[in-house]
Amino acid sequence: MFDINLMSILRRPPQAVAHIKGSPRYPNIEGRVSFYAVKSGVIVVSMISNLPCGEGECEGSVLGFHIHSGASCTGDDMDYFKNAMTHYNPKNCNHPYHAGDMPPLFSAGGRAFSSFLTDRFTVSEIIGKTVIIHSMPDDFTTQPSGNSGEKIACGVIKLNRYKNIGAR
């Protein structure tokens, strides 16, 4: 039996939020990733717009989506989000078993929505970390980060000031 009433959970404020902004090469990307603590883990809900679109009927955009261990969406001209660092991986697991490995985003006309449950982290463990969207799909094989390409958008995960972190 599933112990989650998703609609009830989504009616309340999330415990943490990352506001996503695109890199200088993708300045129009924007969105929000929300984190809801529940008894069985964390529900992650993302709504992103202005993503790159694939070309052709069989070339839709599938984009890598991860929590990274760094605390800043800054970098340099070679890697705009270099200071987001690498995948969040506190237990030193192989990819794709990092705590920060998440399902990819599927762009539909430049927009993506996803919702999933994970028990790889708690909300309090990821405050101050970064959410990264990559230009390519994660291959779930290549070490250490899935060969998911350029970091094209980033957001720092912050405690939602309207909601305290509750126990799971």
ZAGURO-724589 format. One line per field, with one value per residue (C-alpha): residue in one letter; residue number from 1; y, z, x. Coordinates in Angstrom, 1 decimal, padded with zeros to 4 digits. Layout:
<sites>
rest (a:...);
nr (NUM:...);
Y (Y:...);
Z (Z:...);
X (X:...);
</sites>
This chain:
<sites>
rest (m:f:d:i:n:l:m:s:i:l:r:r:p:p:q:a:v:a:h:i:k:g:s:p:r:y:p:n:i:e:g:r:v:s:f:y:a:v:k:s:g:v:i:v:v:s:m:i:s:n:l:p:c:g:e:g:e:c:e:g:s:v:l:g:f:h:i:h:s:g:a:s:c:t:g:d:d:m:d:y:f:k:n:a:m:t:h:y:n:p:k:n:c:n:h:p:y:h:a:g:d:m:p:p:l:f:s:a:g:g:r:a:f:s:s:f:l:t:d:r:f:t:v:s:e:i:i:g:k:t:v:i:i:h:s:m:p:d:d:f:t:t:q:p:s:g:n:s:g:e:k:i:a:c:g:v:i:k:l:n:r:y:k:n:i:g:a:r);
nr (1:2:3:4:5:6:7:8:9:10:11:12:13:14:15:16:17:18:19:20:21:22:23:24:25:26:27:28:29:30:31:32:33:34:35:36:37:38:39:40:41:42:43:44:45:46:47:48:49:50:51:52:53:54:55:56:57:58:59:60:61:62:63:64:65:66:67:68:69:70:71:72:73:74:75:76:77:78:79:80:81:82:83:84:85:86:87:88:89:90:91:92:93:94:95:96:97:98:99:100:101:102:103:104:105:106:107:108:109:110:111:112:113:114:115:116:117:118:119:120:121:122:123:124:125:126:127:128:129:130:131:132:133:134:135:136:137:138:139:140:141:142:143:144:145:146:147:148:149:150:151:152:153:154:155:156:157:158:159:160:161:162:163:164:165:166:167:168);
Y (000.0:003.4:005.8:009.0:011.3:013.4:016.0:016.6:017.0:019.4:021.7:022.6:024.6:022.5:022.4:023.5:025.1:025.7:028.5:027.4:029.9:029.2:029.8:032.7:030.3:029.3:032.6:031.9:028.6:029.1:027.0:025.7:022.4:021.7:019.2:017.8:015.6:012.6:009.5:007.3:009.9:013.1:014.0:016.1:018.2:020.1:022.6:024.0:026.2:027.4:024.2:023.4:021.4:018.5:018.4:015.8:013.4:011.1:013.7:015.1:016.6:014.4:016.2:015.1:016.3:016.0:017.4:018.6:019.0:022.6:025.6:028.1:028.5:030.4:029.4:030.6:030.8:027.2:025.9:028.5:026.4:025.0:025.9:023.6:020.9:017.2:015.0:014.9:011.6:011.4:007.6:007.5:005.3:004.5:006.3:006.0:005.4:008.8:010.4:013.3:011.1:011.9:010.8:012.8:015.7:015.1:018.4:018.8:021.9:023.4:022.6:019.8:018.6:015.7:014.3:011.4:009.9:009.2:008.0:008.8:012.0:014.0:017.6:018.8:017.1:019.0:022.5:024.6:022.1:022.8:021.4:021.1:020.5:019.2:019.4:015.7:012.7:010.8:007.4:005.9:004.1:006.4:007.2:009.5:011.5:009.8:011.7:014.2:017.1:020.8:022.3:024.5:025.6:025.7:026.6:026.6:024.6:026.8:026.2:027.5:030.4:029.7:026.1:024.5:021.1:018.5:015.0:012.3);
Z (000.0:-001.0:002.0:000.0:-000.9:-003.5:-003.9:-000.2:-000.1:-003.0:-001.4:001.4:001.0:000.3:002.9:000.4:-003.0:-005.7:-008.2:-011.5:-013.9:-017.2:-018.0:-020.2:-023.2:-022.1:-020.4:-020.8:-018.8:-015.6:-013.1:-009.7:-007.9:-004.7:-002.0:000.3:003.3:003.6:005.8:003.1:001.9:-000.2:-003.0:-005.6:-008.0:-010.8:-013.3:-015.8:-018.9:-021.9:-022.2:-025.5:-027.8:-029.8:-033.6:-035.5:-034.4:-032.7:-031.3:-028.2:-025.5:-022.5:-020.0:-017.1:-013.7:-010.5:-007.1:-006.9:-003.8:-004.3:-002.8:-005.6:-009.2:-010.3:-012.4:-015.4:-019.2:-019.6:-017.0:-016.0:-012.9:-012.0:-008.3:-008.2:-008.2:-008.7:-007.9:-004.3:-003.2:000.6:000.7:-002.1:-004.3:-008.0:-010.5:-010.8:-007.1:-005.9:-003.6:-006.1:-009.1:-010.2:-013.1:-016.3:-017.5:-020.7:-022.5:-024.1:-026.3:-024.0:-020.8:-018.3:-015.3:-013.1:-009.7:-008.0:-004.5:-003.3:000.0:-001.0:001.0:003.5:002.9:005.7:004.0:000.7:002.0:000.4:-002.3:-006.0:-008.6:-012.1:-015.5:-018.1:-021.9:-022.5:-021.0:-018.3:-019.6:-016.0:-016.7:-017.3:-014.1:-012.3:-013.7:-016.5:-019.5:-019.3:-020.9:-020.2:-017.1:-018.7:-015.6:-011.9:-008.6:-005.0:-002.7:000.1:003.1:002.3:004.7:004.8:006.1:008.6:007.9:009.6:010.6:008.1);
X (000.0:001.3:001.3:001.4:-001.5:000.3:-002.4:-002.5:001.3:001.4:-001.2:001.3:004.5:007.6:010.3:013.0:013.1:015.7:015.0:016.6:018.2:020.0:023.7:024.7:024.4:020.8:019.6:015.9:015.8:013.9:012.0:011.6:012.5:010.6:011.4:008.7:009.6:007.3:007.3:008.9:011.5:011.4:009.1:010.9:008.8:010.3:008.7:011.2:010.6:012.5:014.7:016.4:014.2:015.4:014.9:012.9:010.3:012.8:015.1:013.3:015.4:016.3:018.4:020.5:019.2:021.2:021.9:025.5:027.6:028.7:026.9:027.1:025.9:029.0:032.0:034.0:033.7:034.7:032.1:029.5:028.5:031.9:031.4:028.4:031.1:030.2:027.2:026.1:027.6:028.1:028.4:031.0:028.7:029.3:027.2:024.1:023.8:024.9:022.4:022.2:021.4:017.8:015.6:016.2:014.0:012.0:011.5:008.1:008.2:010.8:008.9:009.5:007.5:008.6:007.7:009.3:010.0:013.5:015.0:018.6:018.6:016.6:015.6:018.0:020.9:020.6:020.0:022.8:023.5:022.8:020.4:022.0:020.3:022.7:022.6:022.6:020.8:022.6:023.8:023.6:026.9:029.9:031.8:031.7:028.8:027.0:028.5:025.6:027.3:027.4:025.8:023.1:021.0:021.5:019.7:020.8:018.5:017.3:015.1:011.6:011.2:007.5:007.9:010.3:011.8:009.6:010.5:009.8);
</sites>
